[in-house]
């Protein structure tokens, strides 16, 4: 038995011949001249680090959940607040975030960025819980003002503005539902100026009223 210096500067005992020790210590010895700590590192290198393999497996699982949703007609989840299929993948996304934690903890700026994103996420959910009324944004109404004696149409998002235009210049009003389920209005899903968060921030009071009416109607008819 001799003493030698490992690559990391730590001395360990290497067995040069069959040891004559008691059986209780035999389990702690490693063949080939490696002490326990070095042998564990070698075993991990040969077998592959599970922290590196698991995110890859989780990514495959995430793709298996999202790809069928993307092939479906309502890949965004239909009339809902946000992207409904992402809820099924939330657990896998949480596991995929684990390897990033050491990188975030390395700097305060990254901590602050994640804290800001967390506050934003919480605020978005609170807005949805308190204001989401199902049809308000998903089936948002627009009002087309058709000029007298012509087919010229001018679209307004506010019904009061459309009615004032008709009183001033004549014509008629034709309401139109901009349902995101219809291909003609699918582009609203990527709109920066017409999105659920902005809509419910600017229509909070009317949305809460409509939400309450929807709940009462549901329990009265279907509940």
C-alpha positions in Angstrom: 0.0 0.0 0.0 1.4 3.5 -0.9 0.4 7.1 -0.9 0.1 9.0 -4.1 -1.2 12.5 -5.2 -4.3 12.6 -7.3 -5.0 15.1 -10.1 -6.9 17.4 -7.8 -4.1 17.5 -5.2 -5.9 15.2 -2.8 -3.8 12.3 -1.4 -5.5 8.9 -1.4 -4.4 5.4 -0.6 -3.8 3.0 -3.5 -3.7 -0.7 -3.1 -0.8 -2.4 -4.9 -1.7 -5.9 -3.8 -4.5 -7.7 -2.3 -5.3 -6.1 1.1 -5.2 -8.1 4.3 -7.9 -6.1 6.1 -11.0 -7.0 7.8 -14.2 -7.6 5.7 -15.9 -4.5 7.0 -13.5 -2.1 5.3 -13.3 -4.2 2.1 -16.5 -2.5 0.8 -14.9 0.9 0.9 -11.9 -0.1 -1.3 -11.8 0.4 -5.1 -9.7 -1.6 -7.5 -7.2 0.0 -9.8 -5.6 2.3 -7.3 -8.5 4.8 -7.0 -9.9 6.1 -3.7 -13.7 6.3 -3.2 -14.1 10.0 -4.4 -12.1 9.5 -7.6 -13.8 6.3 -8.4 -17.2 7.9 -8.0 -16.2 10.6 -10.5 -14.9 8.0 -13.0 -18.2 6.1 -12.7 -20.2 9.2 -13.3 -18.1 10.1 -16.4 -18.7 6.6 -17.8 -22.4 6.4 -17.2 -23.2 10.0 -18.1 -24.5 12.7 -15.8 -28.2 12.3 -15.1 -28.6 16.1 -14.8 -27.6 16.3 -18.4 -29.7 13.5 -19.7 -33.0 14.3 -17.9 -33.5 17.7 -19.6 -33.2 16.0 -23.0 -35.7 13.4 -22.0 -38.1 16.1 -20.7 -37.7 18.1 -23.9 -38.8 15.0 -25.8 -41.8 14.7 -23.5 -42.6 18.3 -24.0 -42.5 18.0 -27.7 -44.8 14.9 -27.5 -47.4 17.0 -25.7 -47.2 20.2 -27.8 -46.8 18.7 -31.3 -50.2 17.0 -31.4 -51.8 20.3 -30.1 -50.1 22.2 -32.9 -51.5 19.8 -35.5 -55.0 20.3 -34.0 -57.3 23.1 -35.4 -57.5 25.0 -32.2 -53.8 24.6 -31.4 -54.0 27.6 -29.0 -56.7 25.8 -26.9 -59.9 27.5 -28.3 -61.6 30.3 -26.3 -59.4 30.5 -23.2 -57.2 33.0 -21.3 -53.8 32.3 -22.7 -52.4 29.2 -24.3 -54.3 26.3 -22.7 -52.1 23.4 -23.8 -49.1 24.9 -22.0 -50.8 24.0 -18.7 -50.3 20.3 -19.4 -46.6 20.9 -20.1 -46.0 23.1 -17.0 -44.5 20.3 -14.9 -42.0 19.4 -17.7 -41.1 23.0 -18.1 -40.4 23.2 -14.4 -38.0 20.3 -14.6 -36.3 21.8 -17.7 -35.6 25.0 -15.6 -33.7 23.1 -13.0 -30.3 23.1 -14.8 -30.6 26.9 -15.2 -30.8 27.6 -11.5 -27.0 27.7 -10.9 -26.6 30.1 -13.8 -29.3 32.4 -12.3 -27.9 32.3 -8.8 -24.4 33.3 -10.1 -25.4 37.0 -10.5 -27.8 39.3 -8.7 -28.9 40.8 -12.1 -30.3 37.4 -13.1 -32.0 37.0 -9.8 -33.7 40.4 -10.3 -34.7 39.5 -13.8 -36.3 36.3 -12.7 -38.0 38.1 -9.8 -39.4 40.6 -12.3 -40.7 37.9 -14.6 -42.3 36.1 -11.6 -44.1 39.3 -10.6 -45.3 39.7 -14.2 -46.5 36.1 -14.3 -48.4 36.6 -11.0 -50.0 39.8 -12.3 -51.1 38.2 -15.5 -52.8 35.4 -13.6 -54.5 37.8 -11.2 -55.9 39.8 -14.1 -57.3 36.6 -15.7 -58.9 35.4 -12.4 -60.6 38.7 -11.8 -61.5 39.9 -15.3 -61.7 37.0 -17.8 -65.2 36.8 -19.2 -64.7 34.1 -21.9 -66.2 35.9 -24.9 -64.9 39.5 -24.3 -61.6 39.1 -26.2 -62.0 35.7 -27.9 -65.2 36.8 -29.6 -64.6 40.5 -29.6 -67.2 42.6 -31.5 -66.5 45.2 -34.1 -69.0 47.5 -35.7 -68.9 48.2 -39.5 -70.5 51.5 -40.6 -71.8 51.1 -44.1 -72.1 54.4 -45.9 -75.5 55.4 -47.5 -75.9 54.3 -51.1 -72.5 52.5 -51.1 -70.7 49.4 -49.9 -67.9 51.4 -48.3 -67.3 50.1 -44.8 -65.5 51.7 -41.8 -64.8 49.5 -38.8 -64.9 50.7 -35.2 -64.0 48.9 -32.0 -66.3 51.2 -30.0 -70.0 50.9 -30.6 -70.6 54.4 -29.3 -68.2 55.9 -31.9 -69.9 53.9 -34.6 -73.4 55.1 -33.6 -72.2 58.7 -33.5 -70.7 58.3 -37.0 -74.1 57.1 -38.3 -75.9 60.0 -36.7 -73.6 62.5 -38.3 -73.2 61.0 -41.8 -76.0 58.5 -42.1 -75.7 54.8 -43.1 -76.2 51.7 -41.0 -74.3 49.7 -38.5 -73.5 46.0 -38.9 -71.9 44.2 -35.9 -69.3 41.6 -36.6 -67.8 39.1 -34.2 -64.0 38.7 -34.6 -63.8 35.2 -33.2 -60.2 33.8 -33.1 -61.6 30.4 -34.1 -62.3 31.8 -37.6 -59.3 31.8 -40.0 -60.1 35.4 -41.0 -59.3 36.6 -37.4 -56.6 34.1 -36.5 -53.9 36.8 -36.8 -55.3 38.4 -33.5 -53.5 35.6 -31.7 -50.1 37.3 -32.5 -51.3 40.9 -32.3 -49.4 43.3 -30.1 -52.1 45.9 -29.9 -55.1 43.5 -29.7 -54.3 40.8 -27.1 -56.1 39.5 -24.0 -53.8 41.3 -21.4 -54.2 44.7 -23.0 -57.9 44.2 -23.6 -58.7 43.2 -19.9 -56.5 46.0 -18.6 -58.5 48.6 -20.6 -62.0 46.9 -20.2 -61.7 45.7 -16.6 -65.0 47.1 -15.4 -67.1 45.9 -18.3 -65.4 42.5 -18.3 -66.1 42.0 -14.6 -69.8 42.8 -15.3 -70.0 40.4 -18.2 -68.2 37.8 -16.2 -70.7 38.0 -13.4 -73.6 37.8 -15.9 -72.1 34.7 -17.5 -71.7 33.0 -14.2 -75.3 33.7 -13.2 -76.6 32.5 -16.6 -74.5 29.3 -16.4 -75.8 28.3 -12.9 -79.3 29.2 -13.9 -79.4 27.2 -17.1 -76.6 24.6 -17.0 -75.3 24.6 -13.4 
